[in-house]
């Protein structure tokens, strides 16, 4: 079900904090949408959020992982990647016997050009989304589990776009209302975690 969040104004960047569109240099208005089912519940203790749909027993599980990248430098900012119809984070499917952290670092490097060695993961945070999906190859439903980590870099950088149309660095000023079914719950959990870390 698509989201109906507010539109976001995007244009040609003059610095890394701007949204870069490879397919259109002129200013454009982009509707922010999500294709995930409605949220049913969020378990604060385990940081696992399930979709609004009941997951049938016996589904094949597909694992993926990604990173919410923050800057250490002031002002504190975080990076989101842009698809045509929604915001996303650098992420992808697990290969072989990778751990979630290894998958997240590899995928982030592939999708942004940032070396994995430049990212410092917070070992005390992970956030997981669980939802059913159907892939075009066979049309069979699978249970997808996406684990997100917090990663810090020294300062904002311009990603090398390989799988997304654009990007934007957002100032960290919670609470955020960017994309209600995916991004916002993650940012809320991050805000709670960072608040406890700074207490």
DONUMI-839567 format. One line per field, with one value per residue: residue in three letters; x, y, z of N, C-alpha, C, O in turn. Coordinates in nm, 3 decimals. Example, Ala and Ser with C-alpha at 12.3 -4.5 7.8 and 13.67 -1.06 7.14 Angstrom:
BEGIN
rest <- [ALA, SER] .
n.px <- [1.319, 1.285] .
n.py <- [-0.569, -0.225] .
n.pz <- [0.780, 0.708] .
ca.px <- [1.230, 1.367] .
ca.py <- [-0.450, -0.106] .
ca.pz <- [0.780, 0.714] .
c.px <- [1.320, 1.290] .
c.py <- [-0.330, 0.003] .
c.pz <- [0.780, 0.787] .
o.px <- [1.424, 1.341] .
o.py <- [-0.332, 0.114] .
o.pz <- [0.846, 0.804] .
END
This chain:
BEGIN
rest <- [UNK, UNK, UNK, UNK, UNK, UNK, UNK, UNK, UNK, UNK, UNK, UNK, UNK, UNK, UNK, UNK, UNK, UNK, UNK, UNK, UNK, UNK, UNK, UNK, UNK, UNK, UNK, UNK, UNK, UNK, UNK, UNK, UNK, UNK, UNK, UNK, UNK, UNK, UNK, UNK, UNK, UNK, UNK, UNK, UNK, UNK, UNK, UNK, UNK, UNK, UNK, UNK, UNK, UNK, UNK, UNK, UNK, UNK, UNK, UNK, UNK, UNK, UNK, UNK, UNK, UNK, UNK, UNK, UNK, UNK, UNK, UNK, UNK, UNK, UNK, UNK, UNK, UNK, UNK, UNK, UNK, UNK, UNK, UNK, UNK, UNK, UNK, UNK, UNK, UNK, UNK, UNK, UNK, UNK, UNK, UNK, UNK, UNK, UNK, UNK, UNK, UNK, UNK, UNK, UNK, UNK, UNK, UNK, UNK, UNK, UNK, UNK, UNK, UNK, UNK, UNK, UNK, UNK, UNK, UNK, UNK, UNK, UNK, UNK, UNK, UNK, UNK, UNK, UNK, UNK, UNK, UNK, UNK, UNK, UNK, UNK, UNK, UNK, UNK, UNK, UNK, UNK, UNK, UNK, UNK, UNK, UNK, UNK, UNK, UNK, UNK, UNK, UNK, UNK, UNK, UNK, UNK, UNK, UNK, UNK, UNK, UNK, UNK, UNK, UNK, UNK, UNK, UNK, UNK, UNK, UNK, UNK, UNK, UNK, UNK, UNK, UNK, UNK, UNK, UNK, UNK, UNK, UNK, UNK, UNK, UNK, UNK, UNK, UNK, UNK, UNK, UNK, UNK, UNK, UNK, UNK, UNK, UNK, UNK] .
n.px <- [0.085, 0.072, 0.237, 0.119, 0.264, 0.398, 0.500, 0.834, 1.056, 1.295, 1.617, 1.888, 2.205, 2.413, 2.588, 2.697, 2.472, 2.243, 1.973, 2.039, 1.952, 1.981, 1.839, 1.702, 1.776, 1.645, 1.440, 1.217, 0.911, 0.876, 0.683, 0.658, 0.651, 0.562, 0.583, 0.523, 0.319, 0.066, 0.182, 0.177, 0.269, 0.517, 0.799, 0.954, 1.160, 1.303, 1.345, 1.211, 1.001, 0.694, 0.502, 0.170, 0.038, -0.050, 0.197, 0.224, 0.278, 0.585, 0.702, 0.965, 1.260, 1.406, 1.696, 1.810, 2.010, 2.104, 2.231, 2.187, 2.331, 2.517, 2.661, 2.956, 3.041, 2.931, 2.654, 2.475, 2.390, 2.189, 2.183, 1.972, 1.863, 1.731, 1.462, 1.245, 0.986, 1.001, 1.175, 1.481, 1.728, 2.080, 2.106, 2.080, 2.053, 2.160, 2.462, 2.566, 2.731, 2.743, 2.737, 2.476, 2.581, 2.809, 2.687, 2.543, 2.751, 2.889, 2.689, 2.634, 2.875, 2.874, 2.651, 2.690, 2.956, 3.121, 3.389, 3.380, 3.544, 3.544, 3.325, 3.184, 3.023, 2.754, 2.768, 2.563, 2.310, 2.042, 1.785, 1.495, 1.292, 1.012, 0.841, 0.603, 0.687, 0.663, 0.845, 0.920, 1.024, 0.919, 0.681, 0.616, 0.539, 0.761, 0.918, 1.053, 1.331, 1.469, 1.751, 1.864, 2.141, 2.318, 2.551, 2.851, 3.015, 3.286, 3.213, 2.966, 2.926, 2.941, 2.749, 2.827, 2.610, 2.454, 2.234, 2.023, 1.820, 1.879, 1.989, 1.983, 2.103, 1.983, 1.914, 1.961, 1.698, 1.494, 1.140, 1.103, 0.921, 0.908, 0.870, 0.618, 0.578, 0.816, 1.075, 1.029, 0.961, 1.208, 1.380, 1.266, 1.324, 1.601, 1.636, 1.548, 1.741, 1.983, 1.929, 1.936, 2.200, 2.334, 2.253] .
n.py <- [-0.118, 0.214, 0.494, 0.812, 1.038, 1.374, 1.566, 1.607, 1.858, 1.876, 1.937, 2.036, 1.963, 2.170, 2.122, 1.849, 1.803, 1.819, 1.693, 1.469, 1.415, 1.183, 1.144, 1.374, 1.708, 1.941, 2.126, 1.935, 1.794, 1.536, 1.265, 1.106, 0.771, 0.444, 0.092, -0.101, -0.311, -0.193, -0.096, -0.324, -0.379, -0.273, -0.379, -0.265, -0.364, -0.555, -0.433, -0.505, -0.480, -0.575, -0.642, -0.532, -0.757, -1.095, -1.341, -1.628, -1.961, -2.139, -2.002, -1.929, -1.769, -1.459, -1.279, -0.947, -0.647, -0.319, 0.021, 0.306, 0.597, 0.828, 1.155, 1.250, 1.506, 1.842, 2.023, 1.740, 1.489, 1.269, 1.011, 0.950, 0.748, 0.782, 0.645, 0.634, 0.653, 0.651, 0.689, 0.541, 0.325, 0.253, -0.082, -0.446, -0.792, -1.076, -1.247, -1.577, -1.702, -1.465, -1.232, -1.020, -0.764, -0.766, -0.792, -0.549, -0.357, -0.425, -0.389, -0.117, -0.002, -0.080, 0.059, 0.326, 0.391, 0.445, 0.343, 0.047, 0.040, 0.297, 0.337, 0.335, 0.108, 0.112, -0.094, -0.156, -0.129, -0.240, -0.266, -0.422, -0.498, -0.691, -0.855, -0.975, -1.061, -1.080, -1.214, -1.142, -1.350, -1.610, -1.566, -1.657, -1.618, -1.484, -1.454, -1.160, -1.030, -0.748, -0.601, -0.318, -0.103, 0.146, 0.365, 0.552, 0.829, 1.052, 1.300, 1.459, 1.322, 1.288, 1.052, 0.780, 0.705, 0.406, 0.236, 0.395, 0.689, 0.927, 1.122, 1.242, 1.443, 1.470, 1.695, 1.604, 1.610, 1.510, 1.467, 1.291, 1.317, 1.155, 0.921, 0.721, 0.440, 0.303, 0.448, 0.639, 0.487, 0.359, 0.582, 0.682, 0.479, 0.498, 0.756, 0.716, 0.534, 0.684, 0.885, 0.749, 0.672, 0.911, 0.996] .
n.pz <- [0.000, -0.099, 0.055, 0.175, 0.227, 0.276, -0.009, -0.145, -0.217, -0.471, -0.617, -0.839, -0.704, -0.496, -0.302, -0.087, 0.078, -0.068, -0.275, -0.532, -0.861, -1.109, -1.339, -1.399, -1.425, -1.378, -1.145, -0.946, -0.820, -0.592, -0.501, -0.191, -0.119, 0.009, -0.027, 0.156, 0.369, 0.607, 0.934, 1.203, 1.463, 1.704, 1.859, 2.128, 2.293, 2.149, 1.911, 1.672, 1.401, 1.278, 0.980, 0.874, 0.794, 0.860, 0.884, 0.695, 0.817, 0.771, 0.560, 0.329, 0.434, 0.366, 0.400, 0.457, 0.481, 0.600, 0.633, 0.836, 0.783, 0.966, 1.025, 1.203, 1.233, 1.303, 1.159, 1.291, 1.066, 0.857, 0.607, 0.331, 0.061, -0.272, -0.445, -0.735, -0.630, -0.352, -0.037, 0.077, 0.230, 0.194, 0.118, 0.105, -0.008, 0.184, 0.126, 0.087, 0.371, 0.514, 0.788, 0.924, 0.966, 0.801, 0.552, 0.543, 0.543, 0.306, 0.109, 0.144, 0.066, -0.204, -0.301, -0.247, -0.283, -0.074, 0.123, 0.316, 0.535, 0.623, 0.775, 1.092, 1.284, 1.518, 1.785, 1.957, 1.856, 1.658, 1.416, 1.307, 1.028, 0.942, 0.692, 0.440, 0.103, -0.257, -0.519, -0.861, -1.008, -0.943, -0.817, -0.566, -0.220, 0.026, 0.347, 0.440, 0.607, 0.720, 0.845, 1.013, 1.074, 1.269, 1.135, 1.152, 0.995, 0.915, 0.795, 0.579, 0.253, -0.106, -0.250, -0.476, -0.713, -0.781, -0.775, -0.716, -0.773, -0.656, -0.368, -0.027, 0.237, 0.556, 0.820, 1.159, 1.358, 1.552, 1.640, 1.324, 1.016, 0.750, 0.595, 0.658, 0.700, 0.695, 0.713, 0.920, 1.162, 1.205, 1.245, 1.476, 1.661, 1.655, 1.760, 2.022, 2.108, 2.080, 2.259, 2.504, 2.499, 2.528, 2.771] .
ca.px <- [0.000, 0.158, 0.225, 0.068, 0.335, 0.415, 0.597, 0.964, 1.111, 1.433, 1.678, 2.028, 2.279, 2.528, 2.675, 2.654, 2.347, 2.131, 1.927, 2.092, 1.873, 2.058, 1.752, 1.643, 1.853, 1.558, 1.370, 1.100, 0.846, 0.874, 0.594, 0.720, 0.560, 0.618, 0.503, 0.509, 0.187, 0.059, 0.251, 0.089, 0.321, 0.660, 0.846, 1.064, 1.271, 1.384, 1.357, 1.159, 0.871, 0.627, 0.406, 0.031, -0.016, -0.005, 0.289, 0.193, 0.383, 0.662, 0.755, 1.109, 1.305, 1.509, 1.760, 1.875, 2.062, 2.146, 2.288, 2.152, 2.459, 2.520, 2.788, 3.005, 3.059, 2.811, 2.537, 2.459, 2.301, 2.179, 2.172, 1.871, 1.875, 1.603, 1.404, 1.147, 0.863, 1.015, 1.307, 1.536, 1.864, 2.163, 2.082, 2.069, 2.038, 2.275, 2.531, 2.633, 2.729, 2.768, 2.656, 2.398, 2.670, 2.892, 2.599, 2.512, 2.870, 2.917, 2.587, 2.651, 2.988, 2.833, 2.546, 2.731, 3.096, 3.196, 3.458, 3.326, 3.637, 3.520, 3.201, 3.191, 2.891, 2.720, 2.747, 2.452, 2.182, 1.993, 1.640, 1.457, 1.160, 0.972, 0.721, 0.597, 0.706, 0.660, 0.940, 0.866, 1.077, 0.829, 0.555, 0.591, 0.566, 0.868, 0.927, 1.175, 1.378, 1.570, 1.813, 1.933, 2.241, 2.365, 2.692, 2.899, 3.125, 3.339, 3.139, 2.881, 2.997, 2.854, 2.750, 2.830, 2.480, 2.455, 2.103, 1.922, 1.814, 1.926, 2.018, 1.974, 2.145, 1.883, 1.957, 1.903, 1.616, 1.375, 1.091, 1.099, 0.809, 0.960, 0.803, 0.560, 0.575, 0.949, 1.181, 0.995, 0.980, 1.352, 1.434, 1.216, 1.404, 1.735, 1.630, 1.541, 1.873, 2.082, 1.897, 1.987, 2.348, 2.383, 2.207] .
ca.py <- [0.000, 0.333, 0.597, 0.939, 1.142, 1.499, 1.568, 1.664, 1.938, 1.834, 2.009, 2.009, 1.991, 2.260, 2.066, 1.711, 1.789, 1.833, 1.574, 1.460, 1.333, 1.154, 1.141, 1.505, 1.816, 2.051, 2.109, 1.847, 1.754, 1.392, 1.213, 1.004, 0.660, 0.318, -0.019, -0.199, -0.314, -0.111, -0.148, -0.384, -0.363, -0.246, -0.431, -0.179, -0.434, -0.628, -0.353, -0.578, -0.429, -0.664, -0.579, -0.546, -0.883, -1.214, -1.417, -1.770, -2.049, -2.214, -1.920, -1.917, -1.641, -1.389, -1.180, -0.830, -0.557, -0.189, 0.112, 0.447, 0.664, 0.958, 1.227, 1.290, 1.651, 1.923, 1.965, 1.596, 1.461, 1.128, 0.995, 0.866, 0.731, 0.811, 0.578, 0.719, 0.668, 0.638, 0.698, 0.411, 0.326, 0.154, -0.214, -0.553, -0.928, -1.146, -1.342, -1.689, -1.709, -1.332, -1.181, -0.902, -0.648, -0.776, -0.761, -0.406, -0.283, -0.451, -0.326, 0.028, 0.034, -0.098, 0.152, 0.466, 0.412, 0.471, 0.223, -0.008, 0.072, 0.435, 0.339, 0.275, 0.064, 0.113, -0.236, -0.173, -0.099, -0.292, -0.250, -0.519, -0.499, -0.823, -0.841, -1.069, -1.007, -1.175, -1.178, -1.163, -1.472, -1.724, -1.523, -1.720, -1.527, -1.515, -1.363, -1.079, -0.971, -0.646, -0.550, -0.190, -0.062, 0.285, 0.377, 0.691, 0.873, 1.179, 1.414, 1.430, 1.295, 1.271, 0.911, 0.736, 0.641, 0.288, 0.173, 0.493, 0.808, 1.045, 1.110, 1.367, 1.447, 1.536, 1.735, 1.522, 1.694, 1.429, 1.354, 1.312, 1.264, 1.144, 0.809, 0.671, 0.296, 0.242, 0.535, 0.705, 0.398, 0.341, 0.704, 0.690, 0.386, 0.555, 0.870, 0.662, 0.475, 0.788, 0.955, 0.669, 0.672, 1.041, 1.024] .
ca.pz <- [0.000, -0.103, 0.157, 0.124, 0.300, 0.206, -0.117, -0.112, -0.326, -0.499, -0.726, -0.867, -0.581, -0.493, -0.199, -0.059, 0.151, -0.159, -0.344, -0.667, -0.952, -1.230, -1.455, -1.424, -1.366, -1.342, -1.018, -0.959, -0.697, -0.585, -0.397, -0.108, -0.100, 0.053, -0.075, 0.262, 0.432, 0.728, 1.052, 1.303, 1.599, 1.717, 1.988, 2.168, 2.357, 2.052, 1.790, 1.557, 1.358, 1.184, 0.889, 0.914, 0.747, 0.930, 0.801, 0.696, 0.868, 0.673, 0.450, 0.314, 0.488, 0.290, 0.488, 0.398, 0.584, 0.552, 0.733, 0.845, 0.799, 1.034, 1.031, 1.335, 1.232, 1.321, 1.227, 1.272, 0.954, 0.816, 0.462, 0.270, -0.083, -0.336, -0.560, -0.801, -0.556, -0.208, 0.024, 0.114, 0.282, 0.125, 0.177, 0.007, 0.042, 0.240, 0.039, 0.152, 0.518, 0.571, 0.898, 0.884, 0.963, 0.681, 0.440, 0.545, 0.503, 0.164, 0.027, 0.153, -0.020, -0.343, -0.341, -0.224, -0.314, 0.049, 0.170, 0.441, 0.644, 0.666, 0.851, 1.225, 1.326, 1.660, 1.818, 2.051, 1.793, 1.531, 1.401, 1.204, 0.967, 0.895, 0.610, 0.328, -0.031, -0.368, -0.623, -0.995, -1.069, -0.929, -0.759, -0.437, -0.109, 0.119, 0.461, 0.428, 0.732, 0.690, 0.967, 0.992, 1.172, 1.266, 1.099, 1.156, 0.909, 0.965, 0.743, 0.464, 0.129, -0.222, -0.288, -0.615, -0.727, -0.867, -0.775, -0.676, -0.857, -0.585, -0.226, 0.049, 0.377, 0.638, 0.954, 1.266, 1.446, 1.576, 1.558, 1.180, 0.939, 0.614, 0.529, 0.782, 0.720, 0.696, 0.761, 1.048, 1.278, 1.226, 1.303, 1.613, 1.742, 1.664, 1.853, 2.157, 2.140, 2.097, 2.383, 2.615, 2.494, 2.570, 2.908] .
c.px <- [0.089, 0.133, 0.168, 0.133, 0.352, 0.517, 0.725, 1.016, 1.257, 1.487, 1.822, 2.113, 2.387, 2.628, 2.621, 2.522, 2.225, 2.095, 1.976, 2.004, 1.952, 1.971, 1.692, 1.722, 1.765, 1.491, 1.244, 1.041, 0.828, 0.782, 0.665, 0.618, 0.636, 0.527, 0.492, 0.367, 0.185, 0.127, 0.151, 0.140, 0.469, 0.704, 0.969, 1.184, 1.361, 1.407, 1.321, 1.021, 0.815, 0.531, 0.265, -0.032, 0.038, 0.084, 0.255, 0.311, 0.457, 0.716, 0.907, 1.150, 1.419, 1.565, 1.823, 1.922, 2.108, 2.192, 2.226, 2.280, 2.441, 2.658, 2.826, 3.014, 2.926, 2.782, 2.525, 2.355, 2.296, 2.145, 2.055, 1.892, 1.735, 1.575, 1.302, 1.030, 0.877, 1.160, 1.352, 1.671, 1.948, 2.147, 2.078, 2.065, 2.171, 2.332, 2.595, 2.617, 2.766, 2.685, 2.576, 2.487, 2.758, 2.811, 2.574, 2.631, 2.900, 2.817, 2.600, 2.766, 2.948, 2.738, 2.581, 2.874, 3.182, 3.258, 3.401, 3.414, 3.619, 3.397, 3.221, 3.050, 2.875, 2.688, 2.624, 2.315, 2.161, 1.841, 1.598, 1.312, 1.132, 0.842, 0.723, 0.619, 0.690, 0.757, 0.885, 0.911, 0.979, 0.695, 0.522, 0.624, 0.683, 0.861, 1.059, 1.207, 1.493, 1.622, 1.891, 2.027, 2.260, 2.512, 2.733, 3.014, 3.168, 3.256, 3.056, 2.967, 2.895, 2.857, 2.765, 2.704, 2.487, 2.317, 1.991, 1.929, 1.871, 1.956, 1.991, 2.027, 2.043, 1.946, 1.887, 1.831, 1.486, 1.269, 1.083, 0.973, 0.849, 0.886, 0.750, 0.576, 0.712, 1.052, 1.150, 1.009, 1.127, 1.412, 1.388, 1.296, 1.546, 1.737, 1.625, 1.676, 1.977, 2.057, 1.948, 2.139, 2.407, 2.345, 2.316] .
c.py <- [0.124, 0.424, 0.722, 1.053, 1.265, 1.485, 1.636, 1.736, 1.902, 1.913, 1.973, 2.050, 2.095, 2.217, 1.929, 1.697, 1.797, 1.700, 1.576, 1.368, 1.310, 1.162, 1.277, 1.612, 1.931, 2.022, 2.026, 1.822, 1.604, 1.347, 1.102, 0.895, 0.540, 0.207, -0.129, -0.197, -0.226, -0.178, -0.205, -0.358, -0.333, -0.288, -0.354, -0.258, -0.503, -0.551, -0.432, -0.525, -0.523, -0.586, -0.597, -0.676, -0.998, -1.295, -1.564, -1.852, -2.116, -2.133, -1.927, -1.777, -1.586, -1.278, -1.067, -0.740, -0.427, -0.101, 0.251, 0.522, 0.802, 1.021, 1.252, 1.442, 1.722, 2.003, 1.817, 1.572, 1.312, 1.122, 0.904, 0.863, 0.742, 0.718, 0.673, 0.752, 0.660, 0.665, 0.559, 0.433, 0.234, 0.019, -0.318, -0.688, -0.987, -1.243, -1.452, -1.688, -1.576, -1.311, -1.062, -0.780, -0.649, -0.744, -0.611, -0.323, -0.301, -0.378, -0.173, 0.074, 0.024, 0.011, 0.299, 0.495, 0.439, 0.340, 0.178, 0.026, 0.214, 0.447, 0.269, 0.239, 0.076, -0.031, -0.261, -0.144, -0.183, -0.285, -0.341, -0.500, -0.640, -0.810, -0.942, -0.997, -1.119, -1.126, -1.218, -1.297, -1.588, -1.688, -1.582, -1.623, -1.577, -1.416, -1.290, -1.016, -0.876, -0.589, -0.423, -0.160, 0.089, 0.283, 0.522, 0.712, 1.010, 1.299, 1.371, 1.413, 1.283, 1.126, 0.891, 0.652, 0.526, 0.223, 0.269, 0.614, 0.930, 1.016, 1.243, 1.345, 1.530, 1.575, 1.647, 1.612, 1.620, 1.505, 1.392, 1.252, 1.265, 1.039, 0.717, 0.522, 0.230, 0.329, 0.591, 0.612, 0.371, 0.463, 0.723, 0.600, 0.438, 0.670, 0.822, 0.606, 0.582, 0.868, 0.881, 0.670, 0.801, 1.074, 0.997] .
c.pz <- [0.000, 0.014, 0.093, 0.200, 0.214, 0.095, -0.073, -0.233, -0.346, -0.616, -0.745, -0.748, -0.600, -0.388, -0.160, 0.012, 0.061, -0.223, -0.487, -0.749, -1.079, -1.354, -1.489, -1.351, -1.322, -1.208, -1.039, -0.823, -0.699, -0.471, -0.322, -0.082, -0.048, 0.007, 0.029, 0.318, 0.556, 0.846, 1.151, 1.443, 1.595, 1.855, 2.030, 2.219, 2.256, 1.923, 1.665, 1.525, 1.253, 1.097, 0.941, 0.872, 0.831, 0.835, 0.808, 0.748, 0.753, 0.557, 0.448, 0.360, 0.402, 0.378, 0.406, 0.512, 0.520, 0.667, 0.722, 0.879, 0.860, 1.019, 1.177, 1.346, 1.249, 1.193, 1.195, 1.164, 0.928, 0.668, 0.426, 0.120, -0.145, -0.453, -0.622, -0.710, -0.405, -0.166, 0.068, 0.180, 0.195, 0.194, 0.066, 0.074, 0.088, 0.137, 0.123, 0.302, 0.582, 0.697, 0.847, 0.873, 0.839, 0.556, 0.431, 0.498, 0.355, 0.075, 0.028, 0.065, -0.167, -0.389, -0.319, -0.267, -0.193, 0.099, 0.303, 0.560, 0.696, 0.755, 0.984, 1.270, 1.476, 1.700, 1.904, 1.989, 1.669, 1.533, 1.286, 1.160, 0.916, 0.817, 0.496, 0.195, -0.133, -0.475, -0.759, -1.055, -1.061, -0.866, -0.625, -0.324, -0.024, 0.235, 0.452, 0.563, 0.700, 0.822, 0.935, 1.109, 1.164, 1.232, 1.097, 1.059, 0.956, 0.922, 0.623, 0.339, 0.016, -0.267, -0.439, -0.637, -0.827, -0.877, -0.739, -0.769, -0.787, -0.441, -0.159, 0.189, 0.453, 0.772, 1.057, 1.364, 1.475, 1.656, 1.410, 1.121, 0.792, 0.535, 0.639, 0.805, 0.728, 0.766, 0.900, 1.169, 1.308, 1.294, 1.447, 1.706, 1.759, 1.764, 1.997, 2.200, 2.165, 2.225, 2.504, 2.618, 2.547, 2.713, 3.010] .
o.px <- [0.173, 0.022, 0.168, 0.069, 0.325, 0.609, 0.726, 1.020, 1.334, 1.412, 1.874, 2.097, 2.447, 2.739, 2.509, 2.463, 2.113, 2.175, 1.956, 1.983, 1.987, 2.023, 1.636, 1.734, 1.804, 1.486, 1.173, 1.111, 0.773, 0.802, 0.724, 0.511, 0.759, 0.405, 0.455, 0.302, 0.291, 0.130, 0.050, 0.064, 0.538, 0.653, 1.078, 1.299, 1.483, 1.481, 1.392, 0.933, 0.878, 0.484, 0.242, -0.145, 0.155, 0.049, 0.255, 0.427, 0.397, 0.770, 0.972, 1.084, 1.515, 1.490, 1.882, 1.877, 2.147, 2.190, 2.213, 2.332, 2.360, 2.759, 2.740, 2.995, 2.821, 2.876, 2.560, 2.245, 2.384, 2.086, 2.040, 1.932, 1.635, 1.653, 1.275, 0.979, 0.776, 1.252, 1.269, 1.722, 1.894, 2.171, 2.074, 2.073, 2.278, 2.257, 2.669, 2.507, 2.816, 2.575, 2.604, 2.471, 2.779, 2.859, 2.583, 2.614, 2.932, 2.856, 2.579, 2.757, 2.983, 2.743, 2.511, 2.910, 3.303, 3.190, 3.377, 3.365, 3.672, 3.368, 3.269, 2.967, 2.970, 2.588, 2.585, 2.216, 2.251, 1.778, 1.659, 1.222, 1.219, 0.744, 0.829, 0.573, 0.701, 0.752, 0.813, 0.843, 0.957, 0.605, 0.412, 0.725, 0.700, 0.803, 1.166, 1.120, 1.600, 1.545, 1.972, 1.997, 2.222, 2.590, 2.659, 3.100, 3.095, 3.229, 3.072, 3.068, 2.776, 2.960, 2.722, 2.694, 2.522, 2.285, 1.875, 2.031, 1.907, 1.951, 1.977, 2.000, 2.018, 2.023, 1.768, 1.894, 1.379, 1.302, 1.059, 0.923, 0.828, 0.843, 0.826, 0.587, 0.722, 1.111, 1.237, 1.065, 1.166, 1.487, 1.463, 1.332, 1.605, 1.830, 1.690, 1.720, 2.053, 2.151, 1.998, 2.200, 2.515, 2.398, 2.295] .
o.py <- [0.139, 0.431, 0.736, 1.153, 1.263, 1.404, 1.711, 1.679, 1.896, 1.952, 1.887, 2.160, 2.106, 2.268, 1.895, 1.589, 1.782, 1.606, 1.675, 1.253, 1.405, 1.184, 1.294, 1.607, 2.011, 1.907, 2.044, 1.827, 1.548, 1.388, 1.013, 0.922, 0.534, 0.224, -0.242, -0.093, -0.188, -0.301, -0.141, -0.318, -0.362, -0.239, -0.375, -0.221, -0.508, -0.597, -0.426, -0.524, -0.548, -0.479, -0.668, -0.705, -1.000, -1.316, -1.622, -1.817, -2.146, -2.191, -1.930, -1.679, -1.656, -1.192, -1.090, -0.754, -0.423, -0.142, 0.306, 0.510, 0.883, 0.952, 1.272, 1.499, 1.668, 2.046, 1.772, 1.627, 1.237, 1.214, 0.795, 0.962, 0.715, 0.711, 0.780, 0.864, 0.660, 0.664, 0.471, 0.545, 0.145, 0.007, -0.284, -0.698, -0.953, -1.313, -1.424, -1.674, -1.574, -1.366, -1.010, -0.699, -0.545, -0.678, -0.553, -0.229, -0.205, -0.313, -0.107, 0.177, 0.111, 0.053, 0.387, 0.611, 0.455, 0.239, 0.260, 0.039, 0.248, 0.555, 0.156, 0.327, 0.054, -0.086, -0.377, -0.135, -0.197, -0.297, -0.338, -0.487, -0.702, -0.758, -0.991, -0.885, -1.237, -1.010, -1.317, -1.351, -1.657, -1.772, -1.562, -1.553, -1.698, -1.308, -1.351, -0.955, -0.918, -0.534, -0.421, -0.189, 0.152, 0.208, 0.607, 0.625, 1.078, 1.388, 1.261, 1.481, 1.269, 1.081, 0.975, 0.541, 0.546, 0.161, 0.228, 0.638, 1.028, 0.902, 1.345, 1.243, 1.646, 1.498, 1.618, 1.681, 1.661, 1.596, 1.507, 1.150, 1.363, 1.063, 0.646, 0.479, 0.113, 0.289, 0.589, 0.654, 0.363, 0.449, 0.774, 0.640, 0.423, 0.681, 0.880, 0.626, 0.572, 0.913, 0.943, 0.670, 0.801, 1.168, 1.015] .
o.pz <- [0.089, 0.067, -0.030, 0.233, 0.094, 0.103, 0.024, -0.342, -0.250, -0.705, -0.673, -0.695, -0.707, -0.383, -0.198, 0.009, 0.109, -0.224, -0.557, -0.710, -1.149, -1.463, -1.597, -1.229, -1.237, -1.164, -1.138, -0.722, -0.793, -0.357, -0.383, -0.029, -0.058, 0.003, -0.005, 0.315, 0.606, 0.857, 1.180, 1.531, 1.497, 1.956, 1.975, 2.191, 2.275, 1.836, 1.564, 1.611, 1.151, 1.134, 1.040, 0.910, 0.869, 0.719, 0.917, 0.726, 0.649, 0.463, 0.553, 0.328, 0.371, 0.425, 0.300, 0.626, 0.403, 0.783, 0.612, 0.990, 0.813, 1.003, 1.262, 1.453, 1.214, 1.126, 1.086, 1.169, 0.969, 0.611, 0.482, 0.059, -0.079, -0.548, -0.567, -0.711, -0.335, -0.248, 0.094, 0.185, 0.129, 0.314, -0.052, 0.196, 0.039, 0.069, 0.217, 0.355, 0.695, 0.711, 0.739, 0.781, 0.777, 0.465, 0.323, 0.420, 0.285, -0.021, -0.074, -0.002, -0.247, -0.505, -0.368, -0.286, -0.206, 0.114, 0.392, 0.672, 0.801, 0.806, 0.989, 1.292, 1.552, 1.652, 1.922, 2.061, 1.586, 1.638, 1.179, 1.243, 0.855, 0.870, 0.457, 0.178, -0.099, -0.516, -0.771, -1.143, -1.160, -0.861, -0.574, -0.330, -0.005, 0.221, 0.456, 0.626, 0.658, 0.900, 0.843, 1.225, 1.065, 1.291, 1.048, 1.043, 1.029, 1.002, 0.570, 0.322, 0.042, -0.318, -0.518, -0.585, -0.943, -0.979, -0.732, -0.835, -0.853, -0.395, -0.227, 0.252, 0.419, 0.829, 1.045, 1.444, 1.428, 1.732, 1.374, 1.168, 0.720, 0.422, 0.704, 0.921, 0.763, 0.867, 0.987, 1.270, 1.425, 1.390, 1.531, 1.817, 1.866, 1.844, 2.084, 2.313, 2.262, 2.291, 2.597, 2.725, 2.605, 2.772, 3.130] .
END
